[in-house]
Amino acid sequence: MRPRLKPRARGEIRQSILGEHPYRRGTVSATLGGQMRRMTVVCAVLLTLFAGAVPAQARTQDLCTWTPSYLPLPAGATSGAVWATGSDGYLAGQAPDGRLLLWHHGSLVDVNAPASTSISVSGVNGSGEIVGYDGRSDSAFVYRDGTFQTLSGPAGSSVFAQGINDSGDIVGTSYVFPGPYHSIVWKRDQPGTYRIVADDVAIGIDNAGNVVTEKGSVWSPDGTTHQLAGSPDLQIQVFQGGYALGQAFGDYTSLHKWDAAGNLVYRYEAQDRPSPRGINSHGLMVASYTPVGGTARELGVWRDAEFTGNITAERWVRVVTESGELAGQRKSADGQTLVPATWTCVG
């Protein structure tokens, strides 16, 4: 039996290497029998033949120095974090008391929303509209037009909003026992309504309205659906900047990257599966990984197929912005707390 559809406790979900999806399916060993496991290994081998394998190896010299800058906090807050990035310089996050935080080009924006540790932020767009989960009502929310709004969903379901595009269209997931999970779209121009578009967990939505699900289905606004190469034996974790990032069942050492058309673009090889944190449309990607032959987990940066170096010391990087910055949280100047921050490439 699967749990109710809601995020794990904040400490659990936020400490995961990737900001891992709260509705992650079970491990391969728990979900696939021997015969299916053999089939997916064959699928993984076939995928490898059609995509360049890029080793995640340490460089002798990094190509970029990531310089941090602290983001401002509202009065009374001494710590916080960035959890989501949108276009036009928007970042969204939260303070420990649950207050929603919003920045635009590095400046703090006032947010008139309830403060609750039961609220979780998952997305923001280029207009500063924030979406996520409200555990007080077991429902999805959007903060727009200066108000905190609950999104409708199927009766009796737990509902979580996962992402929002620049048109204001929102994607999320609903679940009610015994299932299945449903991907839901809330159209900006159809307030108070929703549409179920897939029987799967939603991962994200792009500005064209395309929705990518955890198993690798891509739903388009015209009602058609196509698949990422290797679907449904996939676990997609990120859909951002026109790229999907995740793993293929049976391939235990690689992170896969697909374009929105469904083509497998790269395989990033490591000692174990790299875990993505974010990517932008220019191919700038951050992921945690263990180098081939290594034992310690690293945090690396890639530009398309080129590995540019590790930023392991900044282990709280969470997102990659469209402008090429990284964002998350880092220790304060006095080392006493964690505060929201961005990093800019120098060199």
Secondary structure as GFF3:
##gff-version 3
##sequence-region A 1 347
A	DSSP	alpha_helix	10	15	.	.	.	ID=ss1
A	DSSP	alpha_helix	28	31	.	.	.	ID=ss2
A	DSSP	alpha_helix	34	49	.	.	.	ID=ss3
A	DSSP	beta_strand	52	55	.	.	.	ID=ss4
A	DSSP	beta_strand	65	70	.	.	.	ID=ss5
A	DSSP	beta_strand	81	85	.	.	.	ID=ss6
A	DSSP	beta_strand	90	94	.	.	.	ID=ss7
A	DSSP	beta_strand	100	104	.	.	.	ID=ss8
A	DSSP	beta_strand	107	109	.	.	.	ID=ss9
A	DSSP	beta_strand	119	124	.	.	.	ID=ss10
A	DSSP	beta_strand	130	134	.	.	.	ID=ss11
A	DSSP	beta_strand	139	144	.	.	.	ID=ss12
A	DSSP	beta_strand	147	150	.	.	.	ID=ss13
A	DSSP	beta_strand	158	164	.	.	.	ID=ss14
A	DSSP	beta_strand	170	175	.	.	.	ID=ss15
A	DSSP	beta_strand	182	186	.	.	.	ID=ss16
A	DSSP	beta_strand	195	198	.	.	.	ID=ss17
A	DSSP	beta_strand	202	205	.	.	.	ID=ss18
A	DSSP	beta_strand	211	213	.	.	.	ID=ss19
A	DSSP	beta_strand	217	219	.	.	.	ID=ss20
A	DSSP	beta_strand	225	227	.	.	.	ID=ss21
A	DSSP	beta_strand	234	240	.	.	.	ID=ss22
A	DSSP	beta_strand	243	248	.	.	.	ID=ss23
A	DSSP	beta_strand	254	259	.	.	.	ID=ss24
A	DSSP	beta_strand	264	269	.	.	.	ID=ss25
A	DSSP	beta_strand	275	279	.	.	.	ID=ss26
A	DSSP	beta_strand	284	289	.	.	.	ID=ss27
A	DSSP	beta_strand	298	303	.	.	.	ID=ss28
A	DSSP	beta_strand	306	310	.	.	.	ID=ss29
A	DSSP	beta_strand	317	320	.	.	.	ID=ss30
A	DSSP	beta_strand	326	331	.	.	.	ID=ss31
A	DSSP	beta_strand	338	346	.	.	.	ID=ss32
###
